[in-house]
Amino acid sequence: MAAIALLGRLDRPTDGVRDYCALLSDALARRGERLDVAELRWEVQGWPKALRRLWRDSRAWAGRWVLFQYTALMWSRRGFPLGALAVLWLLRLRGAKLCVVFHDVTNEFRSGLVQRIRVGFQYWTMRTAYRWASLCVLTVPVKQVPWLPRNAGKAVAIPVGANFPETERPIDTSSVPQLAAPVVAVFGITYGTQGREEIKDIGYAVKHAKSKLAHLRLVAFGRGSVEAESALREELEGAGVEVMVLGLLPAEQIRELLAEVGVMLCVRGEVSSRRGSAIAGIVCGLPVVGYRGAETGFPITEAGVLLFEKRDREGLAEALGRILTDPELYGELRQRSLRAAREHFSWDAIAAQTLNALADR
């Protein structure tokens, strides 16, 4: 295949899209296929120099698949990704076969004129990229993408995987050891006002679960967890819940941590097949409790998930308590997560879906 995955601006402190490309490349290599990862660091070089370099480097890309990785902020500083179209136009001139991988697919029309203009521009950019591409990969179900044409024959849905490599070590499918010392994991907390709402959701659900258990521990890690630590501890003060905040962790350590916890609580946005934090829990065989939304659909709904409308704290809390006190339900959800991981969210499954999609064009 000898395809190229093209990346733009580096996201800090972690970059899930770069992890996605590296892990997909490894999975394709296991199948005897090649995916080279290239970068266009326009934020370092400036757009004119970056485009000149791309024009030079892409001379040999004619007839090759270029998997252009799209998020609005990967190709712009303020969410107006005109640079993405400049790159795609240049690649078309070079004769590359374009596959746009949309890691961003929807955005909310929030208050404020600038934000409404920004979202409208992003949707126009994505529609234009769809028209120019030979194939578009969406990380959520096609029917749930509002800007696509009615008959989107060039679009295919392929979920993301967990941002850590596959492991040959079998996951313990027993529910008893996990429930003997219950641990709730929270992977990532948003900054600002939204983060404060998430902390209230976490506190409400965890305190309800603790009322049914003698012991309960909460482990928070990932982006925003350190910044949220004081507010999280204040929210759970006096609840008898042990709180651990670990911050950013290496990929291997995340996998080891999730293999030891009982359930994942996801309140950072909606659970969907592009939400890497939720998928990390599913790949490790965890039941997941969280919120559903416009992007929620197959195959995430095949996993061991219990999902509720946004801000339904009562439903969230009740589900968390049931999972941690009902071994039969816990075991059933655990098996569903493991099966969904094997069939849909493993990197080998994602590589197979990607190859099939490219071969059909």
C-alpha positions in Angstrom: 0.0 0.0 0.0 2.9 2.4 0.9 0.4 5.1 2.1 1.3 8.3 4.0 -0.4 9.7 7.1 -0.1 13.5 7.1 -0.1 15.4 10.3 -0.1 19.1 11.1 0.4 21.1 14.2 1.6 19.3 17.3 -0.9 19.2 20.2 0.6 19.5 23.7 1.0 18.0 26.3 -0.4 14.9 24.5 -1.4 14.3 20.9 -4.0 11.6 20.4 -4.0 11.9 16.6 -0.2 11.3 16.4 -0.7 8.3 18.7 -3.5 7.1 16.4 -1.2 7.3 13.3 1.7 5.5 15.0 -0.4 2.7 16.4 -2.3 2.3 13.0 1.1 2.2 11.3 2.3 -0.6 13.6 -0.9 -2.6 13.1 -0.7 -2.3 9.3 3.0 -3.4 9.5 1.8 -6.6 11.2 -0.3 -7.2 8.1 2.6 -6.6 5.7 1.4 -3.1 4.7 3.2 0.2 5.1 2.0 3.5 6.4 4.6 6.3 6.6 3.9 9.2 9.0 4.8 12.7 7.7 4.4 16.0 9.4 3.7 19.5 8.2 4.8 21.7 11.1 3.5 25.0 9.9 3.3 26.4 13.4 7.1 26.1 13.6 8.1 26.9 10.0 5.3 29.3 9.0 2.8 28.5 6.2 4.8 29.6 3.2 7.9 27.6 4.0 5.8 24.6 5.1 3.9 24.5 1.9 7.1 24.9 -0.2 8.6 21.9 1.7 5.4 19.9 1.2 5.5 20.7 -2.6 9.0 19.3 -2.7 8.5 16.2 -0.6 5.2 15.3 -2.2 6.8 15.0 -5.7 6.9 11.2 -5.2 3.4 10.9 -3.8 1.5 10.7 -7.1 -0.8 7.7 -7.1 -0.2 7.0 -3.4 -2.8 7.2 -0.7 -2.3 10.2 1.6 -4.3 9.8 4.9 -4.8 13.5 5.7 -5.5 13.8 9.5 -8.1 16.5 10.2 -8.9 18.4 13.3 -9.7 22.1 13.1 -6.8 23.1 15.5 -4.3 20.8 13.7 -4.5 23.2 10.7 -5.2 26.5 12.4 -4.5 28.4 15.6 -8.0 29.8 16.1 -10.3 27.3 14.6 -10.5 28.6 11.0 -8.7 25.8 9.2 -8.1 27.4 5.8 -4.6 25.8 5.8 -6.2 22.4 5.5 -7.7 23.3 2.2 -4.4 24.7 1.0 -2.7 21.4 1.8 -5.4 19.3 0.2 -5.3 21.4 -3.0 -1.5 21.0 -3.3 -1.8 17.3 -2.8 -4.4 17.1 -5.6 -2.0 18.9 -7.9 0.6 16.3 -7.1 -1.8 13.5 -8.0 -2.1 11.9 -4.6 -5.1 9.8 -3.7 -6.7 11.7 -0.8 -8.3 10.0 2.2 -9.4 12.5 4.8 -9.6 11.1 8.3 -12.0 13.4 10.3 -11.2 13.3 14.0 -13.4 16.3 14.4 -16.9 15.7 12.9 -19.3 18.0 14.8 -19.2 21.2 16.8 -21.9 23.0 18.8 -23.2 26.4 17.8 -22.5 28.2 21.0 -23.4 31.8 21.9 -21.4 34.6 20.3 -21.1 35.7 16.7 -17.4 34.7 16.3 -18.1 31.2 17.5 -21.0 30.8 15.1 -18.9 32.0 12.3 -16.1 29.7 13.3 -18.3 26.6 13.4 -19.9 27.5 10.1 -16.5 27.9 8.5 -15.4 24.5 9.9 -18.4 22.8 8.4 -17.8 24.4 5.1 -14.1 23.3 5.2 -15.1 19.7 6.0 -17.7 19.7 3.2 -15.1 21.0 0.8 -12.6 18.4 2.0 -15.2 15.7 1.5 -15.8 16.8 -2.1 -12.1 16.8 -3.0 -11.2 13.5 -1.4 -11.5 10.0 -2.9 -12.4 8.6 0.5 -13.3 10.0 3.9 -12.9 8.2 7.2 -15.3 9.3 10.0 -14.7 8.1 13.6 -18.5 8.2 14.3 -21.4 6.7 12.4 -21.9 8.4 9.0 -25.6 9.1 9.5 -24.7 11.2 12.6 -22.6 13.7 10.8 -24.6 16.8 10.1 -22.6 18.4 7.3 -22.4 15.3 4.9 -24.5 15.2 1.8 -27.5 12.8 1.9 -25.9 10.1 -0.2 -22.3 10.2 1.2 -20.9 7.3 -0.8 -17.3 8.3 -0.2 -17.6 8.2 3.6 -16.9 5.2 5.8 -17.0 5.0 9.7 -14.0 3.5 11.4 -13.6 4.0 15.2 -10.4 5.0 16.9 -8.6 2.7 19.2 -7.0 3.1 22.6 -3.8 5.3 22.6 -1.6 2.4 23.7 -0.3 -0.7 21.9 -1.9 -4.1 21.9 -0.8 -6.5 24.6 -0.5 -10.3 24.4 -1.2 -10.6 28.1 -4.7 -11.9 28.6 -7.1 -9.7 30.6 -8.5 -11.3 33.7 -12.2 -11.8 32.9 -13.2 -12.6 36.6 -15.4 -10.0 38.2 -14.8 -11.0 41.8 -11.3 -9.5 42.3 -12.4 -6.2 40.8 -15.5 -5.9 43.0 -13.6 -6.9 46.2 -11.8 -3.5 46.2 -13.8 -1.2 44.0 -11.9 1.5 42.0 -13.6 4.1 39.8 -11.4 5.6 37.0 -11.8 9.0 35.5 -9.6 9.6 32.4 -9.3 13.4 31.7 -11.2 16.4 33.1 -11.9 19.6 31.1 -10.6 23.0 32.1 -12.8 25.9 33.1 -16.5 26.1 33.5 -17.2 22.7 31.8 -14.6 21.1 34.1 -16.4 22.3 37.2 -19.6 20.8 36.0 -17.8 17.5 35.3 -16.4 17.5 38.9 -19.9 18.0 40.3 -21.1 15.0 38.2 -18.2 12.9 39.4 -18.8 13.8 43.0 -22.5 13.1 42.8 -22.1 9.7 41.2 -19.2 8.6 43.4 -20.8 9.7 46.7 -24.0 7.7 45.7 -21.9 4.6 45.0 -20.0 5.0 48.2 -23.3 5.0 50.1 -23.7 1.3 49.0 -20.1 0.2 49.7 -17.7 0.0 52.6 -14.7 1.1 50.6 -14.3 3.0 47.3 -11.4 4.6 45.6 -11.4 7.2 42.8 -8.4 7.5 40.5 -8.2 10.5 38.2 -5.5 10.8 35.5 -4.9 12.3 32.1 -5.3 15.8 30.9 -6.7 18.3 33.4 -6.6 15.9 36.3 -3.9 17.7 38.2 -5.5 21.1 37.7 -8.8 19.7 38.9 -7.3 18.0 42.0 -8.2 20.5 44.7 -11.8 21.0 43.4 -12.2 17.2 43.1 -11.0 16.7 46.7 -13.2 19.5 48.0 -16.3 17.9 46.2 -15.6 14.5 47.8 -14.6 15.8 51.3 -16.2 13.8 54.0 -17.6 11.2 51.7 -15.1 8.5 52.8 -13.7 8.1 49.3 -10.0 7.7 48.8 -8.9 10.1 46.0 -5.8 9.5 43.8 -4.8 12.0 41.2 -2.0 10.8 38.9 -1.8 13.4 36.1 -0.4 12.5 32.7 0.9 8.9 32.4 2.8 7.0 29.8 0.7 4.8 27.5 1.9 1.5 29.1 1.2 2.8 32.6 -2.4 3.8 31.5 -3.0 0.3 30.3 -1.6 -1.3 33.5 -3.7 1.1 35.7 -7.0 0.4 33.8 -6.4 -3.4 34.1 -6.6 -3.0 37.9 -9.7 -0.8 38.2 -13.3 -1.8 38.4 -15.3 0.7 36.2 -14.7 3.8 34.1 -16.8 7.0 34.7 -16.9 9.2 31.6 -18.4 12.7 32.0 -16.0 14.6 29.7 -18.3 15.0 26.8 -20.3 12.3 25.2 -19.2 8.7 24.9 -18.6 7.8 21.2 -16.4 5.9 18.9 -14.0 8.8 18.6 -13.6 9.2 22.4 -10.2 7.6 23.0 -10.5 7.8 26.8 -13.7 5.7 26.9 -12.3 3.3 24.3 -9.2 2.8 26.5 -11.5 1.5 29.3 -13.4 -0.7 26.8 -10.2 -2.2 25.5 -9.2 -3.1 29.1 -12.5 -4.8 29.6 -14.1 -2.2 31.8 -17.8 -1.3 32.2 -18.2 2.3 31.2 -20.8 4.7 32.7 -21.2 8.1 31.0 -23.3 10.4 28.9 -24.6 9.8 25.4 -25.1 12.5 22.7 -25.4 13.1 19.0 -22.3 11.1 18.1 -23.1 8.1 20.2 -23.9 5.0 18.1 -22.6 1.7 16.8 -20.1 0.2 17.6 -19.7 2.0 21.0 -23.1 0.8 22.0 -22.0 -2.8 21.5 -19.6 -2.5 24.5 -20.4 -2.7 28.2 -21.7 0.8 28.5 -24.5 2.4 30.4 -25.2 5.8 29.0 -27.5 8.6 30.0 -28.6 12.0 28.7 -26.3 14.9 29.5 -26.5 16.1 33.1 -28.6 13.2 34.2 -26.6 12.8 37.4 -29.2 10.6 39.0 -29.1 8.0 36.2 -25.3 8.2 36.2 -25.1 7.7 40.0 -27.6 4.8 40.0 -25.8 3.0 37.2 -22.4 3.3 38.9 -23.8 2.0 42.2 -25.5 -1.0 40.4 -22.3 -2.0 38.6 -20.2 -2.0 41.7 -22.7 -3.9 43.8 -24.1 -6.4 41.2 -21.5 -9.0 40.2 -23.7 -10.5 37.6 -24.2 -7.2 35.8 -20.6 -6.3 36.3 -19.5 -9.6 34.6 -22.0 -9.2 31.7 -20.8 -5.6 30.9 -17.1 -6.7 31.2 -17.6 -9.5 28.7 -19.4 -7.1 26.3 -16.5 -4.6 26.5 -14.0 -7.4 25.8 -16.0 -8.6 22.8 -16.4 -5.1 21.4 -12.7 -4.4 21.9 -11.8 -7.5 19.9 -14.2 -7.0 17.1 -14.2 -3.2 16.7 -11.6 -1.3 18.8 -8.4 -3.4 18.6 -5.7 -1.9 16.3 -5.8 -5.1 14.3 -9.5 -4.6 13.7 -9.0 -0.9 12.8 -6.2 -1.8 10.4 -8.4 -4.4 8.7 -11.3 -1.9 8.3 -8.9 0.7 6.9 -7.4 -1.6 4.4 -10.9 -2.7 3.2 -12.0 0.9 2.8 -8.9 1.8 0.7 -9.1 -1.3 -1.4 -12.7 -0.4 -2.4 -11.6 2.9 -4.0 
